[in-house]
Amino acid sequence: MTRSRIAGLAVAVAAAMATTAIPAVAGPRLDAVKARGQIVCGVNTGLAGFALADSAGRWTGIDVDVCKALAAIMFGDAGKVRYVPLNTQQRFTALQTGEVDILSRNTTWTLSRDTQIGLNFAATLYYDGQGFMVPKKLGVKSARELDGAAVCVQPGTTTELNLADYFRANTMKFKPVVIENLQEVNSAFFAGRCDVLTTDASGLAAVLSKDAPNKGADHVILPELISKEPLGPAVAQGDEQWIDIVRWTVFALLEAEEYGITSANVDKLAKETTNPNIARILGKTPGMGKAIGLPEDWVVRAVKAVGNYGEMWERNIKPLGLPRGLNNLWTKGGLMYAPPIR
Ligand SMILES: N[C@@H](CCC(=O)N[C@@H](CS)C(=O)NCC(=O)O)C(=O)O
């Protein structure tokens, strides 16, 4: 190719990029949240590691951190969140009716939820799988020994569906003990009204560490994981900018971990970095904020508020005794892989 043709091509590419760079249109949800001065966040009624309020009403958990990060991005204040605790049955209606801006509540991304009930999943925040817990005194070592068991389960969950599939696939029978309220289903199990408690493995670990008698010493989680439970935040369908903001906030927290950006060094890096990727992520090289309709320092704000994904994990999930496993970064043998911020 001649030099003038190369130059001509470069001009054409630049022109194409200029005409295709459509500025982010303000979406109705972002405008509404800004006008309200607060984000309304649907969370669990109380699940250690994910969303739990203390006696003073202060919420913590990895799902809670997503909402705190969003509030920090939009208002420079992670406290500008109103939390709406939702049980398994209420959670989707709250999103459909617009009562909450986001559902950040250990909710599994499935095809039917993503397509048929008016919501969209933004990202996977936590890769989980369904497990079983039993009293040690039953002497059960594997889920394959549970034929004929009474199983405590919450309705309106993937848990309930996987349970039926698993027993059918293994030609075993079970007696479902279906209880809507989280505390009640756990109490029923510990009172011996069922032989088995089933939910996401993270939920079992949370219950074992927080609700079990005798510090959990009398109960055991069986080795089998019977399903895939990619848990993540969801929003109502029909607002592209809003889902982009939620999705890229999760990605940004992952990117921050990958590039070694932490709550402790983010301010310094934002001023001093010479790494082009970090400069773009932190807005030292402007453009990414404008592209998504947010301030250029959006990632700085998020990481300062909640830390990077690894910090979120250490603070919220590690105390439950769970290994990082699939939730490690892709560079460390896990599935956590964010598309590039560029
Ligand atoms: N990931 C599953 C299960 C999620 C779920 O709701 N699990 C229960 C048991 S850990 C829970 O969080 N309950 C809390 C509540 O009902 O308030 C789903 O999305 O269906």
The ligand as an SDF file (V2000), in Angstrom:
LIG
                    3D

 20 19  0  0  0  0  0  0  0  0999 V2000
  -30.0330  -17.9750   43.8330 N   0  0  0  0  0  0  0  0  0  0  0  0
  -31.3250  -18.5710   44.0240 C   0  0  0  0  0  0  0  0  0  0  0  0
  -31.7480  -18.6090   45.4710 C   0  0  0  0  0  0  0  0  0  0  0  0
  -31.7080  -17.2620   46.1010 C   0  0  0  0  0  0  0  0  0  0  0  0
  -32.4600  -17.1530   47.4230 C   0  0  0  0  0  0  0  0  0  0  0  0
  -33.4320  -16.3970   47.4780 O   0  0  0  0  0  0  0  0  0  0  0  0
  -32.0200  -17.8920   48.4410 N   0  0  0  0  0  0  0  0  0  0  0  0
  -32.6520  -17.8510   49.7330 C   0  0  0  0  0  0  0  0  0  0  0  0
  -31.9400  -18.7820   50.6770 C   0  0  0  0  0  0  0  0  0  0  0  0
  -30.2430  -18.3580   51.0000 S   0  0  0  0  0  0  0  0  0  0  0  0
  -32.6540  -16.4490   50.2640 C   0  0  0  0  0  0  0  0  0  0  0  0
  -31.7590  -15.6690   49.9900 O   0  0  0  0  0  0  0  0  0  0  0  0
  -33.6720  -16.0850   51.0330 N   0  0  0  0  0  0  0  0  0  0  0  0
  -33.7550  -14.8070   51.6600 C   0  0  0  0  0  0  0  0  0  0  0  0
  -35.1530  -14.3350   51.8640 C   0  0  0  0  0  0  0  0  0  0  0  0
  -36.1040  -14.9760   51.4220 O   0  0  0  0  0  0  0  0  0  0  0  0
  -35.3080  -13.2790   52.4350 O   0  0  0  0  0  0  0  0  0  0  0  0
  -32.3670  -17.8180   43.2170 C   0  0  0  0  0  0  0  0  0  0  0  0
  -32.0430  -16.7500   42.6590 O   0  0  0  0  0  0  0  0  0  0  0  0
  -33.5030  -18.2730   43.0970 O   0  0  0  0  0  0  0  0  0  0  0  0
  1  2  1  0
  2  3  1  0
  2 18  1  0
  3  4  1  0
  4  5  1  0
  5  6  2  0
  5  7  1  0
  7  8  1  0
  8  9  1  0
  8 11  1  0
  9 10  1  0
 11 12  2  0
 11 13  1  0
 13 14  1  0
 14 15  1  0
 15 16  2  0
 15 17  1  0
 18 19  2  0
 18 20  1  0
M  END
$$$$
